[in-house]
Amino acid sequence: MNARALLVALIATLPAVPAAFCTPAGAADVAPAPQAANVLPRLDPANAAPKRVELTIRVEARGFKVGEGHDLFVQDGHRYSVVSEARTAGIARLIKRVDERRESRGEITADGIRPTYFHQERTDKTPKTATFDWNRRELTLSEGDDRETVPLPDFVLDQTSLPYAFVFLAPPRAGTFHVHVTDGRRLTEYDVAFVGEEHIDTPLGNLDTLHYRKVQAADDKRGFEFWLSLDHYRLPVRVRIIEKDGTAFDSDVTRLTVVEP
């Protein structure tokens, strides 16, 4: 893959940087369990979640740094907000400067995070917005002048709130779970499988993690997987995105600052 093709692939992944939820190249697909668990065990939001989290992320492909990101998550037990910023870096930024800002706001309920607003802006792209009306069970998706309203399922997150879902919900340690995710333009369904408990080496040190992977159909060439740190409120400390050509983009948290509950 030449540098320009690599950049195109990177830009395609930027909405998922730093951690929107991907299979290592050549790894076998995970077969779905007979039934996906749509209702996940609850945690006590008041006691389980940090009040403030800052993440610094490095994105690499083929051994080169190609992107970087920063997240700021704040919650008070009732409401939350996340601001996520990502940009090309290294050789990718020399080819083209791409900057992105995403914001998610919403409520914290007994069932975890419930977004009410999502907005994304990116270099040379039309802004996208998702508005969640939980009373009417409607999701309004806007991209420029285009606007669409679709039914709002039970377990729906946006790309920015997704990494923080398991701060408030106990992640399953068997089988699969089902989730809907929006990027402001469309609503996509995923089945995600538990791979296992793993001890991995990260920029934050050696960590005990829970490993998850998107369930892929035979004709689905794009994958993702993520590792939740048991030492850091079940925050994702590594996300891997696999493009159609097999190129893997690894997003690693390099710095994590937490204000305890």
C-alpha positions in Angstrom: 0.0 0.0 0.0 1.5 3.4 -1.0 1.4 6.4 1.3 -1.6 8.0 -0.4 -3.7 4.8 -0.2 -2.7 4.4 3.4 -3.9 8.0 4.1 -7.3 7.3 2.4 -7.7 4.3 4.6 -6.7 6.3 7.7 -9.2 9.0 7.0 -11.9 6.4 6.7 -11.1 5.3 10.2 -10.9 8.7 11.8 -14.5 8.6 13.1 -13.5 5.6 15.1 -10.5 7.2 16.6 -9.7 6.9 19.4 -11.9 4.1 20.3 -15.1 3.5 18.5 -15.3 0.1 18.3 -12.1 -4.4 15.4 -10.1 -8.9 14.0 -6.3 -9.1 13.5 -5.3 -9.7 9.9 -5.7 -13.4 9.1 -7.6 -14.2 12.3 -10.6 -16.4 12.2 -14.1 -14.9 12.4 -16.0 -15.4 15.7 -19.1 -17.4 15.2 -22.2 -15.7 16.8 -23.7 -17.4 19.9 -27.3 -18.7 19.5 -28.6 -15.5 21.1 -27.0 -12.1 21.7 -27.5 -10.6 25.1 -29.3 -7.3 24.5 -29.7 -6.4 28.2 -26.4 -6.0 30.0 -25.9 -6.2 33.7 -26.0 -2.8 35.4 -23.5 -1.2 37.7 -24.2 1.6 40.1 -23.3 4.8 38.2 -22.8 6.8 41.3 -20.1 4.5 42.7 -18.7 2.9 39.6 -17.7 5.7 37.3 -15.0 8.4 37.5 -16.1 12.0 37.4 -13.6 13.0 34.7 -11.4 11.1 32.3 -8.8 12.4 29.8 -7.3 10.1 27.2 -4.4 10.7 24.8 -4.3 8.2 21.9 -1.7 7.2 19.3 -2.8 5.6 16.0 -0.4 3.4 14.1 -0.5 1.4 10.9 2.3 -0.8 9.6 4.5 0.4 12.4 4.1 4.1 11.6 2.3 6.8 13.6 -0.5 8.1 11.4 -2.9 9.7 13.8 -3.5 11.0 17.3 -6.4 11.9 19.4 -7.6 13.3 22.7 -10.8 12.6 24.7 -12.4 14.5 27.6 -15.2 12.7 29.4 -17.2 14.4 32.3 -20.2 13.1 34.3 -22.0 14.0 37.5 -24.1 10.9 38.0 -27.0 12.4 36.0 -25.6 13.7 32.8 -22.4 13.2 30.8 -20.5 14.9 28.0 -17.6 13.7 25.8 -15.5 15.8 23.5 -13.2 13.8 21.2 -10.6 15.3 18.8 -8.6 13.4 16.3 -6.1 14.4 13.6 -3.7 12.9 11.1 -0.1 12.8 12.3 3.4 11.9 11.0 3.7 11.2 7.3 -0.1 11.1 6.9 -0.3 14.8 8.0 2.4 15.7 5.5 0.2 14.4 2.8 -3.0 15.9 4.0 -4.1 17.7 7.2 -7.3 16.2 8.5 -8.8 17.3 11.8 -12.0 16.0 13.4 -14.1 17.0 16.4 -16.9 14.9 17.8 -19.2 15.7 20.8 -21.7 13.6 22.6 -24.1 14.6 25.4 -26.7 12.7 27.3 -28.1 11.2 30.4 -26.9 8.5 32.8 -29.7 6.2 33.7 -30.0 2.9 35.5 -29.3 1.2 32.2 -26.1 3.2 31.6 -25.3 6.0 29.1 -28.3 7.3 27.0 -27.2 9.9 24.4 -29.4 12.8 23.5 -27.1 14.7 21.1 -24.2 13.8 18.8 -22.3 16.1 16.5 -19.2 15.6 14.2 -17.1 18.0 12.2 -14.2 17.0 10.0 -12.0 18.7 7.4 -13.7 19.1 4.0 -16.7 17.1 5.2 -20.3 18.2 5.8 -21.1 18.2 9.6 -23.3 15.4 10.9 -25.7 15.5 13.8 -27.8 12.9 15.6 -30.7 13.9 18.0 -32.2 11.3 20.2 -35.9 11.7 21.3 -36.3 8.9 23.9 -39.9 9.9 24.6 -41.0 9.5 21.0 -38.5 6.7 20.4 -37.1 8.6 17.4 -33.6 9.2 16.1 -33.1 12.2 13.8 -30.0 12.0 11.5 -28.8 15.2 9.8 -26.0 15.7 7.2 -26.1 19.2 5.8 -29.5 19.7 4.3 -30.3 16.0 4.4 -32.5 14.9 7.3 -34.0 11.5 8.2 -35.9 10.3 11.2 -35.8 6.6 12.1 -37.1 4.4 15.0 -34.9 4.5 18.1 -34.1 1.0 19.4 -33.3 0.2 23.1 -29.5 0.0 23.1 -28.2 2.8 21.0 -25.0 4.7 21.3 -23.1 7.2 19.1 -19.5 6.8 18.1 -18.2 9.1 20.8 -20.2 7.7 23.7 -19.5 4.0 22.7 -16.1 3.8 24.4 -17.6 4.8 27.7 -20.6 2.4 27.8 -18.9 -0.2 29.9 -17.9 2.3 32.6 -21.6 2.0 33.5 -22.5 -1.5 32.3 -20.9 -4.8 33.3 -19.3 -6.2 30.1 -20.4 -9.8 29.4 -17.7 -12.4 29.8 -19.3 -15.0 27.5 -21.3 -15.1 24.3 -22.2 -12.0 22.4 -24.1 -8.7 22.8 -26.0 -6.6 20.3 -25.6 -2.8 19.9 -26.8 -0.1 17.5 -24.3 2.7 16.8 -24.8 6.0 14.9 -22.3 8.3 13.2 -24.9 11.0 12.5 -25.6 9.7 9.0 -26.8 6.2 9.6 -27.7 3.7 12.3 -25.7 0.4 12.2 -26.2 -2.8 14.1 -23.4 -4.9 15.5 -23.0 -8.2 17.2 -19.9 -8.2 19.4 -18.4 -11.4 20.8 -16.3 -11.9 24.0 -12.9 -13.3 23.0 -11.4 -13.8 26.5 -9.5 -12.3 29.4 -6.0 -11.2 28.3 -2.9 -9.7 29.9 -1.5 -7.3 27.3 1.5 -4.9 27.1 0.4 -1.3 26.4 1.9 2.2 26.7 0.2 2.3 30.1 2.0 -0.8 31.2 1.0 -4.5 31.5 -2.8 -4.6 31.9 -5.5 -7.2 32.6 -8.1 -6.7 29.9 -11.4 -8.1 28.5 -11.1 -8.7 24.7 -14.1 -8.2 22.3 -14.4 -8.6 18.6 -17.1 -7.7 16.0 -18.9 -10.8 14.6 -18.3 -10.7 10.9 -20.3 -12.3 8.1 -18.5 -14.2 5.4 -18.6 -11.3 3.0 -17.7 -8.6 5.7 -14.1 -7.6 5.2 -14.0 -4.8 7.7 -13.4 -5.8 11.3 -12.8 -4.2 14.7 -11.8 -5.4 18.2 -11.2 -3.7 21.5 -9.6 -4.4 24.9 -11.2 -3.0 28.1 -8.8 -2.4 31.0 -9.9 -4.0 34.3 -7.5 -1.6 36.0 -9.1 1.5 34.6 -12.9 1.4 35.0 -13.3 -0.9 31.9 -12.2 1.9 29.6 -10.8 0.7 26.2 -7.1 0.9 26.1 -6.6 -0.6 22.7 -8.8 -0.6 19.6 -7.9 -2.3 16.3 -9.7 -1.5 13.0 -9.2 -3.7 10.0 -9.8 -2.3 6.5 -10.9 -4.3 3.5 -7.4 -4.8 2.3 -6.3 -6.2 5.6 -4.5 -3.0 6.8 -4.7 -2.8 10.6 -5.0 0.5 12.5 -4.1 0.2 16.2 -5.3 3.0 18.6 -3.5 2.8 21.9 -4.1 5.0 24.9 -0.8 6.5 25.8 -1.9 8.7 28.7 -4.9 8.4 31.0 -5.9 10.8 33.7 -8.9 10.0 36.0 -10.7 12.0 38.7 -12.0 9.3 41.1 -15.7 9.1 42.1 
